[in-house]
Amino acid sequence: MTCAALLLAAVLPASLFMAGAMPAQQCTSHRDERTLGHLDGLRIDSVDVVAGAPALPSAIAGVANRLHARTDPSTIRRLFDQPSGTTIDTLKLAESLRTLRRARILSDVQLDTRECPDAGVATLTLRTTDAWTTRARLRLGKSSIAASLGEDNILGRARSLRTSLGIDEGQPGFGVQYVDPWFIGSPLALSVGRTQYRGGFESAVQLQSSSPRLDDRWRIDLGAANSARQSLKAAGDRVNRLELRAIVARQLWRSRSSTVALQFGAERMRARIESSPGALLVGPSQVTRDVTGPLIGMSRSSRSYMTRPLLAGSTELVELPTAVEGDATVTIGRDAVTGEATRHVDAWIGKLWGVGPSAIISANGWWSGFKGRSEWNAGDTRASLFALMPVRGGSWSARLAGESLRDPDPDTRALVSFDPTARLLPSRGLAEAAVLATVEREWRGPRVGGSYDLGGALFMSAS
């Protein structure tokens, strides 16, 4: 026997003994993971995606799923934004899951995990179910009707295209809107749309940072909106607005509950509005302003969330922010029409509270307006208190809201944005202030597929 053979004969039994003495690596697997704390500090070995088709009734599933483009795994990974090789931060992981669950293109998201603490790694598997993203809408108003058809997940890439056709105050119109969450592959979302009427048009374009992340230090928001309309019913009714805004936000600090950012940029607000002679108004019948100047502001966003069931006894949960959130900007410029120094203020603040295991209460306040040398104009102050109590088969909700206008523009009416009784009121109201109280009982019926619910609601409203 050679020396090499003697050495192998001596080493091999020892190696086999050591291998048998070493314990096997312990790994554990979890399905539909909800608690994430035990994953903190592990390195992501891989992120697998199992994308499922929309859950539709069997009678139409075969045909519908052949027409539906299933969400591409690369789109889900991009929304998730937790690449392989990174160390898990449970706050960021929870935020990524919230982003996925809020995405309109998905009806269900589950996270399966396989952790190997001895190796310090974890394998993540995302099991998603597509929502049915081809949507048709019909809206009826006192003097308007609108129908639209759109697809919110073109070719499985989360891009959206919507067309609309309608009549507003006797004016037929056609509109189109396109949204790309990652414009030409960049971390910027593009939204562009235009509606053409017989008496004018409305167009808007916005380019902004995609879904915010906890570690985003910088964000940008560029936007432009232009509209021009002339009433075909009342001679002299004309509306022409132009809004341009460029904002850069820099995160100043963050805690476990919230982040605070400084906003700076520039803004231009131009309006030329004329009302027909004899119209009943509380503000001026003609408005002309053209304010341009630098902008500065602050924003606060929540990093802490609470979970609440959609329905009493339901396992379907939503996550809601718990910290005070808000956004306020001030533009300090000059009105080119009057030559006066003018400030434009736009602010919002809101807070959510959890009551018991399922109920929530929210409070919100808004303020906007222009302040020249003398007094405020186009001022709008709003406050809203809302309560929601899920019950078996639906929910109870109540809202108390108020709004006060200060020299409003001729095309503005109080509470028109969320007052169910607005359609019953005259086309032009006289009140500068309004109060609204609403109580509603909603019933949710069986789910049709993973995207639609049958149901109904009754409400009592007074303003």
C-alpha positions as CSV (number, residue, x, y, z in Angstrom):
1,M,0.0,0.0,0.0
2,T,1.4,3.4,-1.0
3,C,1.8,6.3,1.4
4,A,-1.1,8.1,-0.3
5,A,-3.4,5.2,0.2
6,L,-2.4,5.0,3.9
7,L,-3.1,8.7,4.4
8,L,-6.6,8.4,2.7
9,A,-7.4,5.4,4.8
10,A,-6.6,7.3,7.9
11,V,-8.4,10.6,7.0
12,L,-11.6,9.3,5.5
13,P,-13.0,7.6,8.6
14,A,-12.2,10.7,10.6
15,S,-13.9,13.0,8.1
16,L,-17.0,10.7,8.0
17,F,-17.1,10.7,11.9
18,M,-16.9,14.5,12.0
19,A,-19.7,14.9,9.3
20,G,-21.9,12.5,11.3
21,A,-21.2,14.4,14.5
22,M,-22.1,17.8,13.0
23,P,-25.9,18.7,13.3
24,A,-27.8,19.3,10.1
25,Q,-28.6,22.9,9.3
26,Q,-32.0,23.8,10.7
27,C,-34.4,25.6,8.3
28,T,-38.0,26.5,8.9
29,S,-40.7,27.3,6.4
30,H,-43.8,29.5,6.9
31,R,-46.8,30.1,4.6
32,D,-48.6,33.4,4.3
33,E,-46.2,35.1,6.7
34,R,-47.7,38.0,8.8
35,T,-45.1,38.4,11.6
36,L,-41.8,39.5,10.2
37,G,-39.6,40.2,13.3
38,H,-37.8,36.8,13.1
39,L,-36.6,37.7,9.6
40,D,-34.7,40.8,10.7
41,G,-31.0,40.7,9.8
42,L,-31.2,37.7,7.5
43,R,-29.8,38.0,4.0
44,I,-32.3,37.4,1.2
45,D,-31.1,34.4,-0.7
46,S,-33.7,34.7,-3.5
47,V,-37.1,36.2,-4.3
48,D,-39.3,33.8,-6.2
49,V,-42.7,34.9,-7.7
50,V,-45.7,32.7,-8.3
51,A,-48.2,34.8,-10.2
52,G,-51.7,33.5,-10.4
53,A,-54.6,34.4,-12.8
54,P,-57.6,36.4,-11.6
55,A,-60.1,34.4,-9.5
56,L,-63.1,34.5,-11.7
57,P,-66.3,32.5,-11.9
58,S,-65.7,29.2,-13.7
59,A,-68.3,30.1,-16.4
60,I,-66.1,32.9,-17.7
61,A,-62.7,32.1,-16.3
62,G,-61.5,30.2,-19.4
63,V,-62.2,32.9,-21.9
64,A,-61.4,35.8,-19.6
65,N,-58.0,34.5,-18.6
66,R,-57.0,34.0,-22.2
67,L,-57.7,37.7,-22.8
68,H,-55.9,38.7,-19.6
69,A,-52.1,39.4,-19.6
70,R,-50.8,37.9,-16.3
71,T,-48.6,40.3,-14.3
72,D,-45.0,39.8,-15.3
73,P,-42.8,38.5,-12.3
74,S,-40.3,41.4,-13.0
75,T,-43.1,43.9,-12.4
76,I,-43.9,42.2,-9.0
77,R,-40.3,42.2,-8.0
78,R,-40.0,45.9,-8.9
79,L,-43.0,46.8,-6.8
80,F,-41.6,44.6,-4.0
81,D,-38.1,46.3,-4.2
82,Q,-36.3,43.8,-2.0
83,P,-33.5,42.4,-4.2
84,S,-31.6,39.2,-3.5
85,G,-28.4,39.7,-1.5
86,T,-29.7,42.5,0.7
87,T,-30.2,42.3,4.4
88,I,-33.8,42.2,5.6
89,D,-35.0,45.3,7.5
90,T,-38.5,44.4,8.7
91,L,-39.8,48.0,8.4
92,K,-38.8,48.1,4.8
93,L,-40.1,44.6,4.2
94,A,-43.5,45.5,5.7
95,E,-43.5,48.6,3.5
96,S,-42.8,46.6,0.4
97,L,-45.7,44.2,1.2
98,R,-48.0,47.2,1.7
99,T,-47.0,48.5,-1.7
100,L,-47.9,45.2,-3.3
101,R,-51.2,44.9,-1.5
102,R,-52.2,48.4,-2.5
103,A,-51.4,47.8,-6.1
104,R,-54.6,47.9,-8.2
105,I,-53.2,45.1,-10.4
106,L,-53.2,42.5,-7.6
107,S,-56.2,41.2,-5.6
108,D,-54.1,39.0,-3.1
109,V,-50.5,38.9,-2.0
110,Q,-49.0,36.2,0.3
111,L,-45.4,35.9,1.5
112,D,-44.0,32.4,2.1
113,T,-40.6,32.3,3.8
114,R,-37.9,29.7,4.4
115,E,-35.4,30.8,7.0
116,C,-32.0,29.2,7.7
117,P,-30.7,31.1,10.7
118,D,-27.4,29.0,10.9
119,A,-26.5,30.2,7.4
120,G,-28.1,33.7,8.0
121,V,-30.2,33.5,4.9
122,A,-33.9,33.5,4.0
123,T,-35.7,32.5,0.8
124,L,-38.8,34.6,0.0
125,T,-41.7,33.5,-2.2
126,L,-44.4,35.9,-3.3
127,R,-47.7,34.2,-4.2
128,T,-49.9,36.8,-6.0
129,T,-53.3,36.7,-7.6
130,D,-54.0,39.2,-10.4
131,A,-57.0,41.5,-10.2
132,W,-59.2,41.8,-13.3
133,T,-57.8,45.1,-14.6
134,T,-60.1,45.8,-17.5
135,R,-62.6,48.2,-16.0
136,A,-65.7,50.0,-17.3
137,R,-67.3,52.9,-15.5
138,L,-70.5,54.8,-15.9
139,R,-71.2,58.1,-13.9
140,L,-74.5,60.0,-14.0
141,G,-74.8,63.5,-12.7
142,K,-77.5,66.2,-12.6
143,S,-76.2,67.7,-15.9
144,S,-73.6,65.2,-17.0
145,I,-73.0,61.6,-18.0
146,A,-69.7,59.9,-18.5
147,A,-68.6,56.4,-19.6
148,S,-65.0,55.1,-19.6
149,L,-63.1,52.0,-20.5
150,G,-59.6,51.2,-19.4
151,E,-56.9,48.6,-18.8
152,D,-54.7,49.1,-15.7
153,N,-52.1,46.4,-16.4
154,I,-51.1,46.6,-20.1
155,L,-49.1,43.5,-21.1
156,G,-48.6,42.7,-17.4
157,R,-46.3,45.7,-16.9
158,A,-48.6,47.8,-14.6
159,R,-49.1,50.5,-17.3
160,S,-52.6,52.0,-17.6
161,L,-54.6,53.4,-20.5
162,R,-58.1,54.7,-20.1
163,T,-60.5,56.4,-22.6
164,S,-63.7,58.2,-21.7
165,L,-66.7,59.6,-23.5
166,G,-69.3,61.9,-21.9
167,I,-71.5,65.0,-21.9
168,D,-71.2,67.8,-19.4
169,E,-73.7,70.7,-19.5
170,G,-74.5,69.8,-23.1
171,Q,-70.9,69.7,-24.2
172,P,-69.8,66.3,-25.6
173,G,-66.2,65.3,-24.8
174,F,-63.6,62.6,-25.4
175,G,-60.7,61.9,-23.1
176,V,-57.6,59.6,-22.9
177,Q,-55.2,59.1,-20.0
178,Y,-52.0,57.0,-19.9
179,V,-49.9,56.1,-16.8
180,D,-46.5,54.5,-16.7
181,P,-45.1,53.7,-13.2
182,W,-41.5,53.5,-14.5
183,F,-41.2,56.0,-17.4
184,I,-38.6,54.6,-19.9
185,G,-37.2,52.4,-17.1
186,S,-36.6,55.2,-14.7
187,P,-37.7,55.4,-11.0
188,L,-40.2,58.1,-12.2
189,A,-43.9,57.7,-12.8
190,L,-45.5,59.5,-15.8
191,S,-49.1,60.4,-16.0
192,V,-50.5,62.2,-19.1
193,G,-54.1,62.9,-20.1
194,R,-56.3,65.1,-22.2
195,T,-60.0,65.6,-22.5
196,Q,-61.4,67.5,-25.5
197,Y,-64.8,69.2,-25.4
198,R,-66.8,71.1,-28.0
199,G,-66.2,74.2,-25.9
200,G,-62.7,73.6,-24.7
201,F,-60.2,71.1,-23.3
202,E,-58.5,69.9,-20.1
203,S,-55.0,68.5,-20.2
204,A,-52.5,67.4,-17.5
205,V,-49.1,65.8,-17.3
206,Q,-47.2,64.8,-14.1
207,L,-43.7,63.2,-13.6
208,Q,-42.9,62.2,-10.1
209,S,-40.9,59.8,-8.0
210,S,-42.5,56.3,-8.0
211,S,-44.0,54.8,-4.8
212,P,-42.2,56.4,-1.8
213,R,-39.8,54.3,0.2
214,L,-38.6,54.7,3.8
215,D,-35.0,55.2,2.6
216,D,-35.8,57.7,-0.1
217,R,-33.7,60.8,0.6
218,W,-34.9,62.8,-2.4
219,R,-38.2,62.9,-4.3
220,I,-39.3,65.1,-7.2
221,D,-42.8,66.1,-8.4
222,L,-43.2,68.0,-11.7
223,G,-46.7,68.8,-12.9
224,A,-48.6,70.9,-15.4
225,A,-52.4,71.3,-15.9
226,N,-54.1,73.5,-18.4
227,S,-57.9,73.9,-19.1
228,A,-60.0,76.2,-21.2
229,R,-63.8,76.0,-21.4
230,Q,-66.6,78.1,-22.6
231,S,-70.2,77.4,-21.7
232,L,-72.5,76.8,-24.6
233,K,-75.6,77.6,-22.5
234,A,-74.7,80.8,-20.7
235,A,-73.1,83.6,-22.8
236,G,-70.0,85.0,-21.0
237,D,-69.1,81.9,-19.0
238,R,-65.4,81.3,-19.6
239,V,-62.8,79.4,-17.6
240,N,-59.1,79.4,-18.4
241,R,-56.6,77.9,-15.9
242,L,-52.9,77.1,-16.0
243,E,-51.0,75.4,-13.2
244,L,-47.2,74.7,-13.2
245,R,-45.4,73.2,-10.3
246,A,-41.9,71.8,-9.6
247,I,-41.1,70.4,-6.2
248,V,-38.1,68.7,-4.8
249,A,-38.4,67.0,-1.4
250,R,-35.4,66.2,0.9
251,Q,-35.9,63.9,3.8
252,L,-34.7,65.7,7.0
253,W,-35.1,63.0,9.6
254,R,-37.0,59.9,10.4
255,S,-38.1,58.0,13.5
256,R,-39.8,54.7,13.9
257,S,-43.2,56.4,13.7
258,S,-42.7,59.1,10.9
259,T,-40.5,60.9,8.4
260,V,-40.3,64.6,7.9
261,A,-39.2,66.2,4.6
262,L,-38.4,69.7,3.4
263,Q,-40.0,70.8,0.1
264,F,-38.8,73.5,-2.2
265,G,-39.3,74.5,-5.8
266,A,-41.4,76.9,-7.8
267,E,-45.0,77.4,-8.9
268,R,-47.1,79.4,-11.4
269,M,-50.9,79.7,-10.9
270,R,-52.8,81.6,-13.7
271,A,-56.6,81.9,-13.9
272,R,-58.9,83.9,-16.1
273,I,-62.6,83.3,-15.2
274,E,-65.7,85.2,-16.3
275,S,-69.2,84.5,-15.2
276,S,-72.3,85.3,-17.3
277,P,-74.1,88.5,-16.4
278,G,-76.8,88.0,-13.7
279,A,-75.4,84.8,-12.3
280,L,-76.0,84.3,-8.6
281,L,-72.6,84.3,-6.9
282,V,-71.1,85.0,-3.5
283,G,-67.7,85.9,-4.8
284,P,-66.5,88.0,-7.7
285,S,-68.0,87.5,-11.2
286,Q,-64.6,87.9,-12.8
287,V,-61.2,86.7,-11.6
288,T,-57.8,87.3,-13.2
289,R,-54.6,86.3,-11.5
290,D,-51.1,85.2,-12.6
291,V,-49.0,84.3,-9.5
292,T,-45.4,83.0,-10.0
293,G,-42.8,82.5,-7.3
294,P,-40.6,80.2,-5.3
295,L,-42.2,77.5,-3.1
296,I,-41.2,76.1,0.3
297,G,-43.0,73.7,2.6
298,M,-42.8,70.6,4.9
299,S,-44.4,67.2,4.8
300,R,-44.8,64.4,7.4
301,S,-45.5,60.8,6.6
302,S,-46.3,57.9,8.8
303,R,-44.0,54.9,9.2
304,S,-46.2,53.1,11.8
305,Y,-49.3,51.2,10.8
306,M,-52.2,49.4,12.4
307,T,-54.2,46.5,10.9
308,R,-58.0,46.5,10.7
309,P,-60.4,44.0,9.1
310,L,-62.4,45.0,6.1
311,L,-65.5,43.3,7.6
312,A,-66.4,42.1,11.1
313,G,-64.9,38.6,11.5
314,S,-63.0,38.8,8.2
315,T,-59.4,37.6,7.8
316,E,-58.9,40.2,5.0
317,L,-56.9,43.0,6.6
318,V,-55.9,46.5,5.6
319,E,-53.0,48.5,7.1
320,L,-53.6,52.1,8.0
321,P,-51.1,54.8,9.2
322,T,-51.2,55.8,12.8
323,A,-49.0,58.9,13.0
324,V,-50.1,62.4,12.2
325,E,-49.6,63.1,8.5
326,G,-49.6,66.4,6.7
327,D,-48.3,68.5,3.9
328,A,-48.0,72.3,3.6
329,T,-46.5,74.6,1.0
330,V,-46.3,78.4,0.6
331,T,-45.5,80.1,-2.6
332,I,-44.2,83.7,-2.2
333,G,-44.4,85.5,-5.5
334,R,-46.0,88.4,-7.3
335,D,-49.2,88.7,-9.2
336,A,-48.4,89.8,-12.7
337,V,-52.0,91.3,-13.1
338,T,-52.0,93.5,-10.0
339,G,-48.3,93.9,-9.4
340,E,-48.8,93.0,-5.7
341,A,-46.8,90.6,-3.7
342,T,-49.0,87.5,-3.2
343,R,-48.7,84.3,-1.2
344,H,-50.4,81.0,-2.2
345,V,-51.0,78.6,0.7
346,D,-51.9,75.0,0.3
347,A,-52.0,72.7,3.4
348,W,-53.4,69.4,4.7
349,I,-53.3,67.6,8.0
350,G,-54.8,64.2,9.0
351,K,-54.9,61.6,11.7
352,L,-56.3,58.1,12.1
353,W,-57.2,56.4,15.4
354,G,-58.1,52.7,16.0
355,V,-61.1,52.1,18.3
356,G,-61.4,48.6,19.6
357,P,-60.5,45.7,17.4
358,S,-62.0,47.0,14.2
359,A,-63.4,50.5,14.2
360,I,-61.5,53.6,13.0
361,I,-61.9,57.4,13.3
362,S,-60.2,59.9,11.0
363,A,-59.9,63.6,11.2
364,N,-58.7,65.8,8.4
365,G,-58.3,69.5,7.7
366,W,-57.5,71.5,4.5
367,W,-56.7,75.1,3.8
368,S,-55.8,76.8,0.5
369,G,-56.0,80.4,-0.8
370,F,-54.2,83.5,-2.1
371,K,-53.3,86.4,0.1
372,G,-52.5,89.7,-1.5
373,R,-51.8,93.0,0.1
374,S,-55.3,93.3,1.7
375,E,-57.3,90.1,2.1
376,W,-57.6,86.5,1.2
377,N,-59.3,85.4,-2.0
378,A,-60.1,82.0,-3.5
379,G,-59.8,80.8,0.1
380,D,-61.1,77.3,1.1
381,T,-61.1,75.9,4.6
382,R,-62.4,72.4,5.1
383,A,-62.6,69.9,8.0
384,S,-63.9,66.4,8.1
385,L,-64.6,63.8,10.9
386,F,-65.3,60.3,9.8
387,A,-66.0,57.1,11.7
388,L,-66.2,53.5,10.3
389,M,-67.5,50.5,12.2
390,P,-67.3,47.1,10.3
391,V,-70.2,44.8,11.1
392,R,-71.0,41.4,9.8
393,G,-71.9,41.6,6.2
394,G,-70.9,45.3,5.8
395,S,-70.3,48.4,7.8
396,W,-71.8,51.5,9.4
397,S,-70.2,54.9,8.8
398,A,-70.8,58.5,9.8
399,R,-69.3,61.8,8.5
400,L,-69.5,65.3,9.8
401,A,-67.9,67.9,7.5
402,G,-67.8,71.6,7.1
403,E,-66.4,74.0,4.5
404,S,-66.0,77.8,4.4
405,L,-65.1,79.8,1.3
406,R,-63.6,83.2,1.2
407,D,-64.2,85.2,-2.1
408,P,-64.4,81.9,-4.1
409,D,-63.8,81.8,-7.8
410,P,-67.0,81.8,-9.9
411,D,-66.7,78.1,-10.7
412,T,-66.4,77.0,-7.1
413,R,-69.2,75.8,-4.8
414,A,-68.9,74.6,-1.2
415,L,-68.7,70.9,-0.4
416,V,-69.3,69.9,-4.0
417,S,-66.5,67.4,-3.9
418,F,-68.0,65.1,-1.4
419,D,-71.6,66.2,-0.7
420,P,-74.1,63.5,-1.8
421,T,-76.9,66.2,-1.8
422,A,-75.0,68.5,-4.3
423,R,-76.9,67.1,-7.2
424,L,-80.2,68.2,-5.6
425,L,-79.0,71.8,-5.2
426,P,-79.2,74.6,-7.7
427,S,-76.4,74.8,-10.2
428,R,-75.0,77.8,-8.4
429,G,-75.3,78.0,-4.6
430,L,-75.2,81.2,-2.6
431,A,-73.6,79.9,0.6
432,E,-70.0,80.7,1.5
433,A,-70.2,78.1,4.2
434,A,-71.8,74.6,4.4
435,V,-72.1,71.8,6.9
436,L,-72.7,68.2,6.0
437,A,-73.8,65.2,8.1
438,T,-74.1,61.7,6.6
439,V,-74.9,58.3,8.1
440,E,-74.5,55.2,5.8
441,R,-75.1,51.5,6.1
442,E,-73.3,49.4,3.6
443,W,-74.0,45.7,2.7
444,R,-71.4,43.6,0.9
445,G,-72.6,40.7,-1.1
446,P,-70.7,37.8,-2.6
447,R,-67.4,38.4,-4.4
448,V,-67.4,37.9,-8.1
449,G,-63.9,36.8,-8.8
450,G,-61.0,38.5,-7.1
451,S,-61.8,42.0,-8.2
452,Y,-65.5,42.8,-7.8
453,D,-68.0,42.8,-4.9
454,L,-71.7,42.9,-5.1
455,G,-73.4,45.1,-2.5
456,G,-75.4,48.1,-1.8
457,A,-75.8,51.0,0.6
458,L,-78.4,53.3,2.1
459,F,-77.5,56.7,3.5
460,M,-79.1,59.8,5.0
461,S,-77.5,63.1,4.3
462,A,-78.2,66.7,5.2
463,S,-76.4,69.9,4.3
